[in-house]
Amino acid sequence: MHVHAIKGEIEVKYWISQKLNMISYANSFNLTPMMQRELEEILIEQLPKIIDAWDNYFTNRI
């Protein structure tokens, strides 16, 4: 499971471990350390919703 985020010239990808309930940085383009911290805070806060949306999307496509 992973998420991509794009804002202007910034692009980033994070892997999500549903079993461990955590995120891990994959790669980015033009991501500043400050933006990375902000994004990681948002991802952690929204992690249950992200996991639920991922599961609903891919479960309903089968």
N, C-alpha and C positions, 0 to 999 in steps of 0.2 A: 504494500500500500504506500502511496506517495502523493504529495501535493506539489503543485507548481504555483508560484506567485510572480506576477509581473506588474510593475508600476513604472511607467515611463521607460527609462533605459535600464532599469533594474530587473533582473530575472533570477529566481532562486528555486531550488528543488530540495525538498525534505522527504526522507523516508519516515514512515510511521510504523511503529511496532504495536500492533493491537494487543498482543500477549503481554508485553512489558508496559503498555500504556505510556509510551515515550516517543519522542521525535529524534532524528539524527540528521545532521546536515549532509546533503549529497554534493551539491555544487551550486555555483552562482556566477553571475556576470554583473559587475558594477555594484556589488552589495557592500555597503560600508559597515564597519563593526557596530555602529549605533543602530542602523536599520536592521541588522541581523538580530541584535538583542530585542528590539521592539517586535519584530516578526515572531521570534521564538516565544515571547510572552503571549502574544495573540494566539499562536498555534497551541500552546499548552493550555491556555484558558478555554479554547474552543475544541480541544481534542475529542471529547465525547461526541459533539455534534458532527465533527469531520468523519469520525469512524462510523457513526450511524448513517450519515449520508452516503458514504462509500459502500457500506454493506447494502443499503436499500437500493442504490443504483445498480450494483452488479448482481444482486440477487434477482432483481426484477428483469434483468436482461437475459437470463438463462432460459 
